[in-house]
Amino acid sequence: MLRITITNTATLERWSLHGRLVAPWVAELKATWNTARRTVRRRRRIVNLDEVTFIDKSGEQILRAMSKQGARLVASDVYVRHVLARICGK
């Protein structure tokens, strides 16, 4: 299960992901991300991954794409930070 929470201000869009970022839920995240990108382009996007418990290869791919499209990916969990370092070079 993956829960996506989006909080907007005038200049910032904060995404909070909760659960497992795996194949069945990656399509939903991708669709939501693409819709948000088309509607408001001027906001900075921060994706908080503190509550993500597992990321599979498809999850890594969407996070890499989100990072390349300007999202700032943040996490405090050692496992998730390791994944981000590997896929985004952080």
PDB file of N, CA, C and O in Angstrom:
ATOM      1  N   MET A   1       0.843  -1.172   0.000  1.00  0.00           N
ATOM      2  CA  MET A   1       0.000   0.000   0.000  1.00  0.00           C
ATOM      3  C   MET A   1       0.891   1.238   0.000  1.00  0.00           C
ATOM      4  O   MET A   1       1.926   1.266   0.666  1.00  0.00           O
ATOM      5  N   LEU A   2       0.490   2.244  -0.738  1.00  0.00           N
ATOM      6  CA  LEU A   2       1.196   3.523  -0.783  1.00  0.00           C
ATOM      7  C   LEU A   2       0.173   4.633  -0.641  1.00  0.00           C
ATOM      8  O   LEU A   2      -0.837   4.658  -1.344  1.00  0.00           O
ATOM      9  N   ARG A   3       0.443   5.548   0.273  1.00  0.00           N
ATOM     10  CA  ARG A   3      -0.409   6.721   0.434  1.00  0.00           C
ATOM     11  C   ARG A   3       0.392   7.934  -0.025  1.00  0.00           C
ATOM     12  O   ARG A   3       1.561   8.090   0.331  1.00  0.00           O
ATOM     13  N   ILE A   4      -0.247   8.787  -0.816  1.00  0.00           N
ATOM     14  CA  ILE A   4       0.377  10.004  -1.338  1.00  0.00           C
ATOM     15  C   ILE A   4      -0.390  11.194  -0.775  1.00  0.00           C
ATOM     16  O   ILE A   4      -1.598  11.316  -0.975  1.00  0.00           O
ATOM     17  N   THR A   5       0.322  12.070  -0.069  1.00  0.00           N
ATOM     18  CA  THR A   5      -0.284  13.278   0.471  1.00  0.00           C
ATOM     19  C   THR A   5       0.443  14.469  -0.129  1.00  0.00           C
ATOM     20  O   THR A   5       1.671  14.543  -0.086  1.00  0.00           O
ATOM     21  N   ILE A   6      -0.324  15.407  -0.691  1.00  0.00           N
ATOM     22  CA  ILE A   6       0.258  16.595  -1.318  1.00  0.00           C
ATOM     23  C   ILE A   6      -0.266  17.829  -0.600  1.00  0.00           C
ATOM     24  O   ILE A   6      -1.474  18.014  -0.449  1.00  0.00           O
ATOM     25  N   THR A   7       0.673  18.675  -0.155  1.00  0.00           N
ATOM     26  CA  THR A   7       0.331  19.925   0.509  1.00  0.00           C
ATOM     27  C   THR A   7       0.897  21.057  -0.325  1.00  0.00           C
ATOM     28  O   THR A   7       2.082  21.057  -0.660  1.00  0.00           O
ATOM     29  N   ASN A   8       0.051  22.023  -0.663  1.00  0.00           N
ATOM     30  CA  ASN A   8       0.461  23.130  -1.526  1.00  0.00           C
ATOM     31  C   ASN A   8       0.484  24.460  -0.794  1.00  0.00           C
ATOM     32  O   ASN A   8      -0.365  24.742   0.051  1.00  0.00           O
ATOM     33  N   THR A   9       1.478  25.273  -1.140  1.00  0.00           N
ATOM     34  CA  THR A   9       1.486  26.684  -0.782  1.00  0.00           C
ATOM     35  C   THR A   9       1.682  27.442  -2.092  1.00  0.00           C
ATOM     36  O   THR A   9       1.708  26.834  -3.162  1.00  0.00           O
ATOM     37  N   ALA A  10       1.818  28.738  -2.016  1.00  0.00           N
ATOM     38  CA  ALA A  10       1.980  29.529  -3.242  1.00  0.00           C
ATOM     39  C   ALA A  10       3.260  29.171  -3.991  1.00  0.00           C
ATOM     40  O   ALA A  10       3.295  29.248  -5.219  1.00  0.00           O
ATOM     41  N   THR A  11       4.311  28.781  -3.271  1.00  0.00           N
ATOM     42  CA  THR A  11       5.599  28.537  -3.923  1.00  0.00           C
ATOM     43  C   THR A  11       6.126  27.119  -3.760  1.00  0.00           C
ATOM     44  O   THR A  11       7.147  26.773  -4.355  1.00  0.00           O
ATOM     45  N   LEU A  12       5.453  26.295  -2.968  1.00  0.00           N
ATOM     46  CA  LEU A  12       5.979  24.972  -2.643  1.00  0.00           C
ATOM     47  C   LEU A  12       4.896  23.905  -2.729  1.00  0.00           C
ATOM     48  O   LEU A  12       3.750  24.115  -2.332  1.00  0.00           O
ATOM     49  N   GLU A  13       5.290  22.775  -3.252  1.00  0.00           N
ATOM     50  CA  GLU A  13       4.416  21.604  -3.285  1.00  0.00           C
ATOM     51  C   GLU A  13       5.158  20.498  -2.533  1.00  0.00           C
ATOM     52  O   GLU A  13       6.207  20.037  -2.981  1.00  0.00           O
ATOM     53  N   ARG A  14       4.618  20.077  -1.402  1.00  0.00           N
ATOM     54  CA  ARG A  14       5.259  19.051  -0.578  1.00  0.00           C
ATOM     55  C   ARG A  14       4.492  17.748  -0.722  1.00  0.00           C
ATOM     56  O   ARG A  14       3.299  17.663  -0.431  1.00  0.00           O
ATOM     57  N   TRP A  15       5.229  16.724  -1.185  1.00  0.00           N
ATOM     58  CA  TRP A  15       4.674  15.389  -1.345  1.00  0.00           C
ATOM     59  C   TRP A  15       5.182  14.533  -0.198  1.00  0.00           C
ATOM     60  O   TRP A  15       6.379  14.526   0.089  1.00  0.00           O
ATOM     61  N   SER A  16       4.292  13.819   0.455  1.00  0.00           N
ATOM     62  CA  SER A  16       4.680  12.866   1.493  1.00  0.00           C
ATOM     63  C   SER A  16       4.205  11.490   1.051  1.00  0.00           C
ATOM     64  O   SER A  16       3.020  11.272   0.799  1.00  0.00           O
ATOM     65  N   LEU A  17       5.157  10.566   0.962  1.00  0.00           N
ATOM     66  CA  LEU A  17       4.833   9.201   0.566  1.00  0.00           C
ATOM     67  C   LEU A  17       4.913   8.307   1.795  1.00  0.00           C
ATOM     68  O   LEU A  17       5.838   8.421   2.598  1.00  0.00           O
ATOM     69  N   HIS A  18       3.930   7.411   1.935  1.00  0.00           N
ATOM     70  CA  HIS A  18       3.846   6.524   3.099  1.00  0.00           C
ATOM     71  C   HIS A  18       3.615   5.097   2.611  1.00  0.00           C
ATOM     72  O   HIS A  18       2.656   4.842   1.882  1.00  0.00           O
ATOM     73  N   GLY A  19       4.472   4.175   3.001  1.00  0.00           N
ATOM     74  CA  GLY A  19       4.258   2.770   2.661  1.00  0.00           C
ATOM     75  C   GLY A  19       5.338   2.232   1.742  1.00  0.00           C
ATOM     76  O   GLY A  19       6.499   2.634   1.809  1.00  0.00           O
ATOM     77  N   ARG A  20       4.928   1.323   0.892  1.00  0.00           N
ATOM     78  CA  ARG A  20       5.856   0.625  -0.004  1.00  0.00           C
ATOM     79  C   ARG A  20       5.763   1.212  -1.407  1.00  0.00           C
ATOM     80  O   ARG A  20       4.677   1.293  -1.982  1.00  0.00           O
ATOM     81  N   LEU A  21       6.891   1.617  -1.949  1.00  0.00           N
ATOM     82  CA  LEU A  21       6.956   2.165  -3.306  1.00  0.00           C
ATOM     83  C   LEU A  21       7.339   1.015  -4.240  1.00  0.00           C
ATOM     84  O   LEU A  21       8.505   0.832  -4.591  1.00  0.00           O
ATOM     85  N   VAL A  22       6.322   0.253  -4.628  1.00  0.00           N
ATOM     86  CA  VAL A  22       6.518  -0.951  -5.439  1.00  0.00           C
ATOM     87  C   VAL A  22       5.596  -0.911  -6.650  1.00  0.00           C
ATOM     88  O   VAL A  22       4.685  -0.087  -6.734  1.00  0.00           O
ATOM     89  N   ALA A  23       5.855  -1.823  -7.589  1.00  0.00           N
ATOM     90  CA  ALA A  23       5.206  -1.831  -8.904  1.00  0.00           C
ATOM     91  C   ALA A  23       3.705  -1.523  -8.896  1.00  0.00           C
ATOM     92  O   ALA A  23       3.280  -0.667  -9.671  1.00  0.00           O
ATOM     93  N   PRO A  24       2.897  -2.155  -8.086  1.00  0.00           N
ATOM     94  CA  PRO A  24       1.461  -1.852  -8.180  1.00  0.00           C
ATOM     95  C   PRO A  24       1.119  -0.389  -7.891  1.00  0.00           C
ATOM     96  O   PRO A  24       0.108   0.113  -8.381  1.00  0.00           O
ATOM     97  N   TRP A  25       1.941   0.292  -7.108  1.00  0.00           N
ATOM     98  CA  TRP A  25       1.621   1.663  -6.705  1.00  0.00           C
ATOM     99  C   TRP A  25       2.411   2.711  -7.480  1.00  0.00           C
ATOM    100  O   TRP A  25       2.076   3.894  -7.436  1.00  0.00           O
ATOM    101  N   VAL A  26       3.435   2.298  -8.175  1.00  0.00           N
ATOM    102  CA  VAL A  26       4.259   3.239  -8.935  1.00  0.00           C
ATOM    103  C   VAL A  26       3.449   3.899 -10.053  1.00  0.00           C
ATOM    104  O   VAL A  26       3.623   5.088 -10.321  1.00  0.00           O
ATOM    105  N   ALA A  27       2.578   3.150 -10.697  1.00  0.00           N
ATOM    106  CA  ALA A  27       1.750   3.720 -11.772  1.00  0.00           C
ATOM    107  C   ALA A  27       0.868   4.849 -11.241  1.00  0.00           C
ATOM    108  O   ALA A  27       0.696   5.868 -11.909  1.00  0.00           O
ATOM    109  N   GLU A  28       0.317   4.674 -10.058  1.00  0.00           N
ATOM    110  CA  GLU A  28      -0.515   5.714  -9.453  1.00  0.00           C
ATOM    111  C   GLU A  28       0.317   6.948  -9.120  1.00  0.00           C
ATOM    112  O   GLU A  28      -0.115   8.072  -9.374  1.00  0.00           O
ATOM    113  N   LEU A  29       1.505   6.749  -8.555  1.00  0.00           N
ATOM    114  CA  LEU A  29       2.392   7.869  -8.255  1.00  0.00           C
ATOM    115  C   LEU A  29       2.789   8.599  -9.532  1.00  0.00           C
ATOM    116  O   LEU A  29       2.791   9.830  -9.570  1.00  0.00           O
ATOM    117  N   LYS A  30       3.120   7.855 -10.568  1.00  0.00           N
ATOM    118  CA  LYS A  30       3.517   8.459 -11.839  1.00  0.00           C
ATOM    119  C   LYS A  30       2.384   9.295 -12.434  1.00  0.00           C
ATOM    120  O   LYS A  30       2.618  10.408 -12.904  1.00  0.00           O
ATOM    121  N   ALA A  31       1.177   8.774 -12.415  1.00  0.00           N
ATOM    122  CA  ALA A  31       0.026   9.500 -12.959  1.00  0.00           C
ATOM    123  C   ALA A  31      -0.237  10.776 -12.155  1.00  0.00           C
ATOM    124  O   ALA A  31      -0.499  11.834 -12.728  1.00  0.00           O
ATOM    125  N   THR A  32      -0.167  10.672 -10.845  1.00  0.00           N
ATOM    126  CA  THR A  32      -0.387  11.836  -9.984  1.00  0.00           C
ATOM    127  C   THR A  32       0.696  12.877 -10.202  1.00  0.00           C
ATOM    128  O   THR A  32       0.411  14.072 -10.283  1.00  0.00           O
ATOM    129  N   TRP A  33       1.940  12.423 -10.297  1.00  0.00           N
ATOM    130  CA  TRP A  33       3.081  13.320 -10.539  1.00  0.00           C
ATOM    131  C   TRP A  33       2.924  14.053 -11.869  1.00  0.00           C
ATOM    132  O   TRP A  33       3.098  15.270 -11.929  1.00  0.00           O
ATOM    133  N   ASN A  34       2.598  13.322 -12.932  1.00  0.00           N
ATOM    134  CA  ASN A  34       2.469  13.940 -14.250  1.00  0.00           C
ATOM    135  C   ASN A  34       1.324  14.943 -14.293  1.00  0.00           C
ATOM    136  O   ASN A  34       1.445  15.987 -14.934  1.00  0.00           O
ATOM    137  N   THR A  35       0.227  14.648 -13.629  1.00  0.00           N
ATOM    138  CA  THR A  35      -0.897  15.583 -13.567  1.00  0.00           C
ATOM    139  C   THR A  35      -0.487  16.854 -12.837  1.00  0.00           C
ATOM    140  O   THR A  35      -0.790  17.957 -13.291  1.00  0.00           O
ATOM    141  N   ALA A  36       0.196  16.707 -11.717  1.00  0.00           N
ATOM    142  CA  ALA A  36       0.632  17.877 -10.942  1.00  0.00           C
ATOM    143  C   ALA A  36       1.630  18.714 -11.733  1.00  0.00           C
ATOM    144  O   ALA A  36       1.574  19.943 -11.691  1.00  0.00           O
ATOM    145  N   ARG A  37       2.532  18.074 -12.447  1.00  0.00           N
ATOM    146  CA  ARG A  37       3.521  18.811 -13.246  1.00  0.00           C
ATOM    147  C   ARG A  37       2.861  19.642 -14.331  1.00  0.00           C
ATOM    148  O   ARG A  37       3.310  20.749 -14.630  1.00  0.00           O
ATOM    149  N   ARG A  38       1.803  19.117 -14.919  1.00  0.00           N
ATOM    150  CA  ARG A  38       1.125  19.845 -15.995  1.00  0.00           C
ATOM    151  C   ARG A  38       0.312  21.023 -15.468  1.00  0.00           C
ATOM    152  O   ARG A  38       0.172  22.031 -16.162  1.00  0.00           O
ATOM    153  N   THR A  39      -0.221  20.914 -14.262  1.00  0.00           N
ATOM    154  CA  THR A  39      -1.122  21.956 -13.769  1.00  0.00           C
ATOM    155  C   THR A  39      -0.387  23.163 -13.198  1.00  0.00           C
ATOM    156  O   THR A  39      -0.764  24.297 -13.494  1.00  0.00           O
ATOM    157  N   VAL A  40       0.639  22.955 -12.396  1.00  0.00           N
ATOM    158  CA  VAL A  40       1.361  24.064 -11.772  1.00  0.00           C
ATOM    159  C   VAL A  40       2.850  23.842 -11.974  1.00  0.00           C
ATOM    160  O   VAL A  40       3.415  22.877 -11.459  1.00  0.00           O
ATOM    161  N   ARG A  41       3.481  24.729 -12.717  1.00  0.00           N
ATOM    162  CA  ARG A  41       4.889  24.544 -13.056  1.00  0.00           C
ATOM    163  C   ARG A  41       5.831  25.390 -12.198  1.00  0.00           C
ATOM    164  O   ARG A  41       7.023  25.087 -12.144  1.00  0.00           O
ATOM    165  N   ARG A  42       5.368  26.390 -11.557  1.00  0.00           N
ATOM    166  CA  ARG A  42       6.241  27.350 -10.886  1.00  0.00           C
ATOM    167  C   ARG A  42       6.619  26.963  -9.456  1.00  0.00           C
ATOM    168  O   ARG A  42       7.492  27.599  -8.865  1.00  0.00           O
ATOM    169  N   ARG A  43       6.004  25.969  -8.904  1.00  0.00           N
ATOM    170  CA  ARG A  43       6.291  25.594  -7.517  1.00  0.00           C
ATOM    171  C   ARG A  43       7.494  24.677  -7.410  1.00  0.00           C
ATOM    172  O   ARG A  43       7.728  23.828  -8.270  1.00  0.00           O
ATOM    173  N   ARG A  44       8.262  24.865  -6.326  1.00  0.00           N
ATOM    174  CA  ARG A  44       9.305  23.898  -5.992  1.00  0.00           C
ATOM    175  C   ARG A  44       8.612  22.662  -5.457  1.00  0.00           C
ATOM    176  O   ARG A  44       7.579  22.759  -4.794  1.00  0.00           O
ATOM    177  N   ARG A  45       9.175  21.508  -5.740  1.00  0.00           N
ATOM    178  CA  ARG A  45       8.576  20.257  -5.270  1.00  0.00           C
ATOM    179  C   ARG A  45       9.550  19.526  -4.357  1.00  0.00           C
ATOM    180  O   ARG A  45      10.696  19.265  -4.723  1.00  0.00           O
ATOM    181  N   ILE A  46       9.073  19.206  -3.172  1.00  0.00           N
ATOM    182  CA  ILE A  46       9.839  18.411  -2.221  1.00  0.00           C
ATOM    183  C   ILE A  46       9.073  17.124  -1.990  1.00  0.00           C
ATOM    184  O   ILE A  46       7.878  17.146  -1.694  1.00  0.00           O
ATOM    185  N   VAL A  47       9.764  16.002  -2.126  1.00  0.00           N
ATOM    186  CA  VAL A  47       9.148  14.689  -1.920  1.00  0.00           C
ATOM    187  C   VAL A  47       9.770  14.095  -0.662  1.00  0.00           C
ATOM    188  O   VAL A  47      10.956  13.765  -0.634  1.00  0.00           O
ATOM    189  N   ASN A  48       8.950  13.966   0.378  1.00  0.00           N
ATOM    190  CA  ASN A  48       9.396  13.438   1.659  1.00  0.00           C
ATOM    191  C   ASN A  48       9.155  11.930   1.678  1.00  0.00           C
ATOM    192  O   ASN A  48       8.027  11.464   1.518  1.00  0.00           O
ATOM    193  N   LEU A  49      10.226  11.187   1.875  1.00  0.00           N
ATOM    194  CA  LEU A  49      10.163   9.726   1.854  1.00  0.00           C
ATOM    195  C   LEU A  49      10.382   9.122   3.245  1.00  0.00           C
ATOM    196  O   LEU A  49      10.714   7.942   3.358  1.00  0.00           O
ATOM    197  N   ASP A  50      10.199   9.915   4.298  1.00  0.00           N
ATOM    198  CA  ASP A  50      10.442   9.437   5.660  1.00  0.00           C
ATOM    199  C   ASP A  50       9.591   8.220   6.035  1.00  0.00           C
ATOM    200  O   ASP A  50      10.019   7.395   6.842  1.00  0.00           O
ATOM    201  N   GLU A  51       8.419   8.105   5.472  1.00  0.00           N
ATOM    202  CA  GLU A  51       7.515   7.018   5.840  1.00  0.00           C
ATOM    203  C   GLU A  51       7.497   5.873   4.811  1.00  0.00           C
ATOM    204  O   GLU A  51       6.636   4.995   4.876  1.00  0.00           O
ATOM    205  N   VAL A  52       8.437   5.884   3.876  1.00  0.00           N
ATOM    206  CA  VAL A  52       8.539   4.796   2.898  1.00  0.00           C
ATOM    207  C   VAL A  52       9.333   3.656   3.530  1.00  0.00           C
ATOM    208  O   VAL A  52      10.408   3.865   4.093  1.00  0.00           O
ATOM    209  N   THR A  53       8.779   2.442   3.423  1.00  0.00           N
ATOM    210  CA  THR A  53       9.413   1.290   4.072  1.00  0.00           C
ATOM    211  C   THR A  53      10.178   0.397   3.104  1.00  0.00           C
ATOM    212  O   THR A  53      11.042  -0.368   3.533  1.00  0.00           O
ATOM    213  N   PHE A  54       9.880   0.475   1.808  1.00  0.00           N
ATOM    214  CA  PHE A  54      10.568  -0.360   0.823  1.00  0.00           C
ATOM    215  C   PHE A  54      10.425   0.269  -0.547  1.00  0.00           C
ATOM    216  O   PHE A  54       9.393   0.866  -0.855  1.00  0.00           O
ATOM    217  N   ILE A  55      11.464   0.140  -1.382  1.00  0.00           N
ATOM    218  CA  ILE A  55      11.457   0.666  -2.748  1.00  0.00           C
ATOM    219  C   ILE A  55      11.980  -0.421  -3.676  1.00  0.00           C
ATOM    220  O   ILE A  55      13.103  -0.896  -3.504  1.00  0.00           O
ATOM    221  N   ASP A  56      11.163  -0.826  -4.674  1.00  0.00           N
ATOM    222  CA  ASP A  56      11.648  -1.806  -5.644  1.00  0.00           C
ATOM    223  C   ASP A  56      12.231  -1.076  -6.858  1.00  0.00           C
ATOM    224  O   ASP A  56      12.321   0.151  -6.861  1.00  0.00           O
ATOM    225  N   LYS A  57      12.622  -1.828  -7.883  1.00  0.00           N
ATOM    226  CA  LYS A  57      13.276  -1.224  -9.061  1.00  0.00           C
ATOM    227  C   LYS A  57      12.375  -0.209  -9.763  1.00  0.00           C
ATOM    228  O   LYS A  57      12.855   0.835 -10.205  1.00  0.00           O
ATOM    229  N   SER A  58      11.077  -0.499  -9.873  1.00  0.00           N
ATOM    230  CA  SER A  58      10.180   0.458 -10.518  1.00  0.00           C
ATOM    231  C   SER A  58      10.038   1.717  -9.669  1.00  0.00           C
ATOM    232  O   SER A  58       9.891   2.815 -10.207  1.00  0.00           O
ATOM    233  N   GLY A  59      10.082   1.565  -8.354  1.00  0.00           N
ATOM    234  CA  GLY A  59      10.067   2.720  -7.459  1.00  0.00           C
ATOM    235  C   GLY A  59      11.311   3.563  -7.626  1.00  0.00           C
ATOM    236  O   GLY A  59      11.245   4.792  -7.626  1.00  0.00           O
ATOM    237  N   GLU A  60      12.454   2.897  -7.768  1.00  0.00           N
ATOM    238  CA  GLU A  60      13.706   3.619  -8.003  1.00  0.00           C
ATOM    239  C   GLU A  60      13.634   4.411  -9.308  1.00  0.00           C
ATOM    240  O   GLU A  60      14.110   5.544  -9.380  1.00  0.00           O
ATOM    241  N   GLN A  61      13.039   3.814 -10.330  1.00  0.00           N
ATOM    242  CA  GLN A  61      12.949   4.491 -11.630  1.00  0.00           C
ATOM    243  C   GLN A  61      12.102   5.750 -11.544  1.00  0.00           C
ATOM    244  O   GLN A  61      12.476   6.783 -12.098  1.00  0.00           O
ATOM    245  N   ILE A  62      10.961   5.679 -10.854  1.00  0.00           N
ATOM    246  CA  ILE A  62      10.114   6.872 -10.761  1.00  0.00           C
ATOM    247  C   ILE A  62      10.778   7.941  -9.913  1.00  0.00           C
ATOM    248  O   ILE A  62      10.658   9.127 -10.218  1.00  0.00           O
ATOM    249  N   LEU A  63      11.476   7.549  -8.856  1.00  0.00           N
ATOM    250  CA  LEU A  63      12.181   8.543  -8.042  1.00  0.00           C
ATOM    251  C   LEU A  63      13.294   9.216  -8.837  1.00  0.00           C
ATOM    252  O   LEU A  63      13.496  10.425  -8.721  1.00  0.00           O
ATOM    253  N   ARG A  64      14.009   8.447  -9.637  1.00  0.00           N
ATOM    254  CA  ARG A  64      15.061   9.017 -10.492  1.00  0.00           C
ATOM    255  C   ARG A  64      14.445  10.029 -11.466  1.00  0.00           C
ATOM    256  O   ARG A  64      14.985  11.120 -11.654  1.00  0.00           O
ATOM    257  N   ALA A  65      13.331   9.671 -12.074  1.00  0.00           N
ATOM    258  CA  ALA A  65      12.660  10.569 -13.017  1.00  0.00           C
ATOM    259  C   ALA A  65      12.168  11.833 -12.313  1.00  0.00           C
ATOM    260  O   ALA A  65      12.312  12.934 -12.845  1.00  0.00           O
ATOM    261  N   MET A  66      11.594  11.681 -11.130  1.00  0.00           N
ATOM    262  CA  MET A  66      11.113  12.840 -10.381  1.00  0.00           C
ATOM    263  C   MET A  66      12.274  13.771 -10.033  1.00  0.00           C
ATOM    264  O   MET A  66      12.142  14.992 -10.120  1.00  0.00           O
ATOM    265  N   SER A  67      13.400  13.199  -9.642  1.00  0.00           N
ATOM    266  CA  SER A  67      14.578  13.993  -9.323  1.00  0.00           C
ATOM    267  C   SER A  67      15.071  14.754 -10.552  1.00  0.00           C
ATOM    268  O   SER A  67      15.394  15.938 -10.460  1.00  0.00           O
ATOM    269  N   LYS A  68      15.128  14.092 -11.680  1.00  0.00           N
ATOM    270  CA  LYS A  68      15.571  14.745 -12.919  1.00  0.00           C
ATOM    271  C   LYS A  68      14.621  15.859 -13.355  1.00  0.00           C
ATOM    272  O   LYS A  68      15.022  16.785 -14.060  1.00  0.00           O
ATOM    273  N   GLN A  69      13.354  15.763 -12.930  1.00  0.00           N
ATOM    274  CA  GLN A  69      12.362  16.773 -13.284  1.00  0.00           C
ATOM    275  C   GLN A  69      12.279  17.875 -12.234  1.00  0.00           C
ATOM    276  O   GLN A  69      11.352  18.685 -12.249  1.00  0.00           O
ATOM    277  N   GLY A  70      13.248  17.904 -11.327  1.00  0.00           N
ATOM    278  CA  GLY A  70      13.354  19.019 -10.395  1.00  0.00           C
ATOM    279  C   GLY A  70      12.894  18.769  -8.977  1.00  0.00           C
ATOM    280  O   GLY A  70      12.995  19.669  -8.143  1.00  0.00           O
ATOM    281  N   ALA A  71      12.398  17.596  -8.668  1.00  0.00           N
ATOM    282  CA  ALA A  71      11.957  17.324  -7.302  1.00  0.00           C
ATOM    283  C   ALA A  71      13.159  17.169  -6.386  1.00  0.00           C
ATOM    284  O   ALA A  71      14.182  16.601  -6.768  1.00  0.00           O
ATOM    285  N   ARG A  72      13.022  17.674  -5.195  1.00  0.00           N
ATOM    286  CA  ARG A  72      14.037  17.470  -4.152  1.00  0.00           C
ATOM    287  C   ARG A  72      13.550  16.304  -3.295  1.00  0.00           C
ATOM    288  O   ARG A  72      12.526  16.408  -2.621  1.00  0.00           O
ATOM    289  N   LEU A  73      14.282  15.204  -3.323  1.00  0.00           N
ATOM    290  CA  LEU A  73      13.907  14.006  -2.581  1.00  0.00           C
ATOM    291  C   LEU A  73      14.601  14.040  -1.225  1.00  0.00           C
ATOM    292  O   LEU A  73      15.821  14.191  -1.153  1.00  0.00           O
ATOM    293  N   VAL A  74      13.823  13.900  -0.140  1.00  0.00           N
ATOM    294  CA  VAL A  74      14.388  13.942   1.202  1.00  0.00           C
ATOM    295  C   VAL A  74      13.941  12.721   1.988  1.00  0.00           C
ATOM    296  O   VAL A  74      12.831  12.217   1.814  1.00  0.00           O
ATOM    297  N   ALA A  75      14.831  12.257   2.858  1.00  0.00           N
ATOM    298  CA  ALA A  75      14.522  11.113   3.708  1.00  0.00           C
ATOM    299  C   ALA A  75      15.452  11.123   4.912  1.00  0.00           C
ATOM    300  O   ALA A  75      16.591  11.583   4.827  1.00  0.00           O
ATOM    301  N   SER A  76      14.956  10.611   6.033  1.00  0.00           N
ATOM    302  CA  SER A  76      15.803  10.496   7.220  1.00  0.00           C
ATOM    303  C   SER A  76      16.199   9.040   7.478  1.00  0.00           C
ATOM    304  O   SER A  76      17.169   8.775   8.189  1.00  0.00           O
ATOM    305  N   ASP A  77      15.455   8.110   6.905  1.00  0.00           N
ATOM    306  CA  ASP A  77      15.735   6.688   7.083  1.00  0.00           C
ATOM    307  C   ASP A  77      17.028   6.295   6.351  1.00  0.00           C
ATOM    308  O   ASP A  77      17.247   6.695   5.208  1.00  0.00           O
ATOM    309  N   VAL A  78      17.869   5.516   7.017  1.00  0.00           N
ATOM    310  CA  VAL A  78      19.159   5.122   6.435  1.00  0.00           C
ATOM    311  C   VAL A  78      18.969   4.338   5.138  1.00  0.00           C
ATOM    312  O   VAL A  78      19.671   4.583   4.157  1.00  0.00           O
ATOM    313  N   TYR A  79      18.028   3.401   5.130  1.00  0.00           N
ATOM    314  CA  TYR A  79      17.785   2.584   3.933  1.00  0.00           C
ATOM    315  C   TYR A  79      17.367   3.476   2.758  1.00  0.00           C
ATOM    316  O   TYR A  79      17.924   3.354   1.667  1.00  0.00           O
ATOM    317  N   VAL A  80      16.410   4.356   2.966  1.00  0.00           N
ATOM    318  CA  VAL A  80      15.912   5.205   1.878  1.00  0.00           C
ATOM    319  C   VAL A  80      17.002   6.185   1.429  1.00  0.00           C
ATOM    320  O   VAL A  80      17.150   6.436   0.233  1.00  0.00           O
ATOM    321  N   ARG A  81      17.760   6.738   2.371  1.00  0.00           N
ATOM    322  CA  ARG A  81      18.857   7.627   1.986  1.00  0.00           C
ATOM    323  C   ARG A  81      19.890   6.892   1.147  1.00  0.00           C
ATOM    324  O   ARG A  81      20.442   7.464   0.208  1.00  0.00           O
ATOM    325  N   HIS A  82      20.156   5.645   1.471  1.00  0.00           N
ATOM    326  CA  HIS A  82      21.093   4.833   0.681  1.00  0.00           C
ATOM    327  C   HIS A  82      20.556   4.641  -0.748  1.00  0.00           C
ATOM    328  O   HIS A  82      21.305   4.766  -1.717  1.00  0.00           O
ATOM    329  N   VAL A  83      19.267   4.340  -0.869  1.00  0.00           N
ATOM    330  CA  VAL A  83      18.666   4.170  -2.196  1.00  0.00           C
ATOM    331  C   VAL A  83      18.776   5.476  -2.975  1.00  0.00           C
ATOM    332  O   VAL A  83      19.144   5.463  -4.149  1.00  0.00           O
ATOM    333  N   LEU A  84      18.463   6.595  -2.342  1.00  0.00           N
ATOM    334  CA  LEU A  84      18.537   7.901  -3.021  1.00  0.00           C
ATOM    335  C   LEU A  84      19.958   8.217  -3.458  1.00  0.00           C
ATOM    336  O   LEU A  84      20.175   8.746  -4.548  1.00  0.00           O
ATOM    337  N   ALA A  85      20.918   7.895  -2.614  1.00  0.00           N
ATOM    338  CA  ALA A  85      22.312   8.145  -2.984  1.00  0.00           C
ATOM    339  C   ALA A  85      22.707   7.337  -4.200  1.00  0.00           C
ATOM    340  O   ALA A  85      23.437   7.818  -5.066  1.00  0.00           O
ATOM    341  N   ARG A  86      22.225   6.114  -4.262  1.00  0.00           N
ATOM    342  CA  ARG A  86      22.560   5.242  -5.393  1.00  0.00           C
ATOM    343  C   ARG A  86      21.885   5.687  -6.676  1.00  0.00           C
ATOM    344  O   ARG A  86      22.521   5.674  -7.730  1.00  0.00           O
ATOM    345  N   ILE A  87      20.627   6.078  -6.626  1.00  0.00           N
ATOM    346  CA  ILE A  87      19.908   6.387  -7.865  1.00  0.00           C
ATOM    347  C   ILE A  87      20.057   7.841  -8.305  1.00  0.00           C
ATOM    348  O   ILE A  87      19.927   8.143  -9.491  1.00  0.00           O
ATOM    349  N   CYS A  88      20.329   8.740  -7.366  1.00  0.00           N
ATOM    350  CA  CYS A  88      20.398  10.159  -7.717  1.00  0.00           C
ATOM    351  C   CYS A  88      21.795  10.740  -7.543  1.00  0.00           C
ATOM    352  O   CYS A  88      22.025  11.911  -7.847  1.00  0.00           O
ATOM    353  N   GLY A  89      22.714   9.941  -7.063  1.00  0.00           N
ATOM    354  CA  GLY A  89      24.068  10.421  -6.891  1.00  0.00           C
ATOM    355  C   GLY A  89      24.231  11.408  -5.760  1.00  0.00           C
ATOM    356  O   GLY A  89      25.104  12.274  -5.824  1.00  0.00           O
ATOM    357  N   LYS A  90      23.419  11.306  -4.729  1.00  0.00           N
ATOM    358  CA  LYS A  90      23.496  12.251  -3.603  1.00  0.00           C
ATOM    359  C   LYS A  90      24.417  11.721  -2.544  1.00  0.00           C
ATOM    360  O   LYS A  90      24.615  12.370  -1.517  1.00  0.00           O
TER     361      LYS A  90
END
